[in-house]
Structures are given as C-alpha cells and as structure tokens.
Amino acid sequence: MDVLPMTLDELESAINEWLSQGATDIFLSEDQRTRVRINGEVVPVNDSTMSRQDLIRLWEACEIDPASANEIDSRYQMKNGGYIRANLYRAMGNLSAAIRPIKAIIPPLDSLGLPTDLIRHWIHRRSGLILVTGTTGSGKSTTLASALEELNESRQSHIITLEDPIEYLFQNKKSFFSQRELNSDTAKFSTALRASLRQNPDVIMIGEIRDEETAQLALRASETGHLVISTLHSSGVVESIERLGNLFPENHGATSRMLLSRQLIGVINQNLLSGTDGSLKLVSEYLQNEGAVRGWIRDGRYHDIIDHLQRPQDGQTRNMLTSIVETYHQGLISEEIARDAAPNPGDFDRQIRGIS
C-alpha cells in the first residue's frame, strides 16, 4: 500500500485534530488505518493511514531509535505546547504507537458526579489514606486529579505525585507540586515513596498500589502525618479493602488490618458506562471509615461491611446498585447497560420494579 508520508508538523496537526474531536486514545500502526477511542469505543478514522516513515518520524521525535527499541513509554511536547504520552511498540514487526494526551485542563471536582462534599471532607484531612478504585478505564486518574486540584485551589501544601504515566499537568496555585513519573524520574513506586518522605510533603498521590511494599509504605506515610491518595484496581469497595489487606503476608495480616483500620479515611469505587446520549456516565459506590466499620476492617469481617452497604444510604455510604438504579431512572443509561453493570442483575430487576 502506497501511503504519502507526513511531515512532523502534519502529524502533530492530525493528532491535535483527533484530540479535538474527543479522542482519548489514538492508535497508529504502519500501513494500517488510524483508530481512535471516543466515549470508550475504538473507531477507525476515515482516510488516515500511517506509513512506516510516519512512525519512524514519530519515534525519532520522541527520541527513541526505531532500529533498537521494541516497546517503550515516552513523553513528547508538541509545538503548540501540549504534551502527549506515547507508548511505542512493535506489532508483528510493524512500528506502532498508542497515544494519549497529557491534559492541562482538570475538570472541577463537582462536575464528576461524585459526592463532592464528602470527598472535600476527606481531602482536607491532614493525614490518612484515601482510595479511589475501579477497573481499567473507569476514570480513577481524573478523580485523583480533580481532588488534587481542589486542594491546589484551597490549601497551601507540598503535593508529591508518583505516576505511571503522568496524565494531568498541574500548575502551582496555593499548593506546590512535585510530579514524578515512573521510569523517567524513578525506578519504582516504593523507591519514590520512601524518598518522598524525606522531601517534606503534605500530600502524596500514588498512581496505583500494586504490591506489599508500596502498600506498607503508603500506610506508614499516612500514619506519620501525611495525606495519601491512591488508586487500586478492583471492582468494589469491599473488594478494595480486602485486596489491600491481602497484599500483606498472612503472618502480618492482623497487624496490617489494624493499621488500615486506623488510617483509612474512605474508599470510592467507580465505573464509566455508555450513556444514552453517547457520552460516558459515572456510577460509584463509597464508604467512609468510621464507627463500626473500623472494627470490621480490623477483624477482617468483610461480610459485615457488605451488609452495611446494603442498608439505607446516609450520605457517607452508597452501594453500586443504588447508583446504577438512580442513573438509569434519570434516563442517562439504558436498561441493558444498567443491568450488565449491576453487581447482581436480578437485584437490579427487582429494584426497578419496586420489589424488595
């Protein structure tokens, strides 16, 4: 297939055009049609095919030698001042790239559809651990960024972020940011987290807690007077708490649960669903750690937390089914999408029909 190569300026212009049309991800591969992700769906771009020379030009602009590298993350600043994150890789020998913008505009916390007052209460605590959880593509990074921007506009703090990769760029306002990226600025989260405790932070954001060492350091940081905000890959509030506890060896389980019960402020679990208008709609469940909940976490009585989430909602607790049913009744998501997303489709059917 003969494809006319682009100049770097033309390639940047095309990327900016796709981003302006709402693309959150751009997929390039030599001699293949360009595809973009819009509202969660991957769709082809009409009349756009990348040549090998186009991909070589992109790799070299990212200061990566296409003759020697197989896969690598890179950050690139375009001529308009915007940044992109490019994962450069080979697919069946062909040069390819997955591109995502590094955003400079951070959505306000109260625009996300989350319990704004509750989150504000959490993030203005001087110490403790806040978890934002969900599966891949559920908007966790945006929630973290919006929460930190809320602090940036209201509190004089030193905020250290440990990210893989950086997805939002913060401008110092009342707070001062030290944004650090895995691989380019540090070897691993645990190393950076240990070092950050010597950098006099007030707030530490960890892109994701993935292992025992990072989990232990996050809890210790929260115990020694720091507010720690992080994500965890999980599908529910209770699963998040249990999964964090399970990162520790069995012989340390009781000690770790005790520390978690003392330091955890709250957990949000969220998901993004295809809306009836073609956009994505956020649904969430959340739990504030207080009162009896602390004892249940300490004792590993997760079934009691599950029961607690099913009780009438009090503004500090909400289960995912309630959120999905509310979003469905507002006409924002279809019955099919709502049922598929419900933890138990049968419970969803009973709720929308008023059967307890």
Summary of the structure (lengths in Angstrom):
residues: 356
radius of gyration: 22.0
end to end distance: 61.1
largest distance: 67.6
contacts: 1125
relative contact order: 0.09
helix: 38%
strand: 29%
